[in-house]
Amino acid sequence: MKNTPSSDDLESTTLGWKFIAIVGILTFIFFTFLYLAMSSEPDYMPSHKQKQTTVQHKTSSS
């Protein structure tokens, strides 16, 4: 029995770490976009449009 790892074991370990790194990066990008999407207020909401027109009327009447 050998105590040294074979080249097949090294290749599969290297591919495994590359796969984990790629999945980690893609997960980080996904959650970053998700956070940005959840933290910003959408412009298409009717309540936001009402606030926006109210603010415009107040600034134009001053």
C-alpha positions as CSV (number, residue, x, y, z in Angstrom):
1,M,0.0,0.0,0.0
2,K,1.3,3.4,-0.9
3,N,1.1,6.4,1.4
4,T,1.5,8.9,-1.5
5,P,-1.6,10.1,-3.3
6,S,-1.9,9.1,-7.0
7,S,-2.2,11.7,-9.7
8,D,-5.9,10.8,-10.2
9,D,-6.6,11.7,-6.6
10,L,-4.8,15.0,-7.0
11,E,-6.8,15.9,-10.1
12,S,-10.1,15.1,-8.6
13,T,-9.3,17.1,-5.5
14,T,-8.2,20.1,-7.6
15,L,-11.4,19.9,-9.7
16,G,-13.4,19.7,-6.5
17,W,-11.9,22.8,-5.1
18,K,-12.4,24.6,-8.4
19,F,-16.0,23.6,-8.4
20,I,-16.5,24.8,-4.8
21,A,-14.8,28.1,-5.6
22,I,-17.0,28.7,-8.7
23,V,-20.2,27.8,-6.9
24,G,-19.1,30.2,-4.1
25,I,-18.5,33.1,-6.4
26,L,-21.8,32.6,-8.3
27,T,-23.7,32.3,-5.0
28,F,-22.0,35.6,-3.8
29,I,-23.0,37.4,-7.0
30,F,-26.6,36.1,-6.8
31,F,-27.1,37.1,-3.2
32,T,-25.5,40.5,-3.9
33,F,-28.0,41.2,-6.7
34,L,-30.8,39.9,-4.5
35,Y,-29.8,42.2,-1.7
36,L,-29.6,45.2,-4.0
37,A,-33.0,44.4,-5.5
38,M,-34.6,44.1,-2.1
39,S,-33.0,47.2,-0.6
40,S,-34.0,49.6,-3.4
41,E,-37.5,51.0,-3.6
42,P,-39.1,50.1,-6.9
43,D,-40.2,52.9,-9.2
44,Y,-43.2,51.1,-10.7
45,M,-45.2,50.9,-7.4
46,P,-48.4,53.1,-7.5
47,S,-47.8,54.4,-4.0
48,H,-44.3,55.6,-5.1
49,K,-45.8,57.4,-8.1
50,Q,-48.2,59.2,-5.8
51,K,-45.4,60.3,-3.5
52,Q,-43.4,61.5,-6.5
53,T,-46.2,63.6,-7.9
54,T,-46.9,65.1,-4.4
55,V,-43.3,66.0,-4.0
56,Q,-43.2,67.6,-7.5
57,H,-46.3,69.7,-6.8
58,K,-44.9,70.9,-3.5
59,T,-41.6,72.0,-5.1
60,S,-43.3,73.7,-8.1
61,S,-45.7,75.7,-5.9
62,S,-42.9,77.1,-3.7
